[in-house]
Amino acid sequence: MEFLIYVGAGISLIGIVGIILSVIQVRRAKATAKDDDELKARIQAAMPLNLGSFFVSVIGLMCVVVGVILAP
């Protein structure tokens, strides 16, 4: 079950990259937004990436945990 550990770690890393991209999007939005409505729209546009990345990261971590539990 070591394979599951490595696959889960890779999936978690993909999720972490997505979270970092989401943070970068929000920081750029805060720096360039002209008013509150534009800032709110840009942050709402970044939310699906943020939530999806957290979901992918959690799935990867669950794979790691299952792999560790099933490893001899």
C-alpha positions, 0 to 999 in steps of 0.5 A: 500500500506504499503506492497509495501513500505516494499517490495521495501525497501527489494529489495533496501537492496538486491541491496545495498548488491550487490553494496557492494560486487562489491566494495569489488571485485574491492578493492581485484582486485586492491590489488592483480593485477599484471599488468594493463591488469589483473586489467582491466579484473577483473574490467570488470568482476565486472561490471555486478554485479555492474550495476545489483545491481544498477538496482535492487536498483532503482527498489526497490526505485521506489516501495517505491515511488509508495507505498508512493504515493498510501498510504492513 
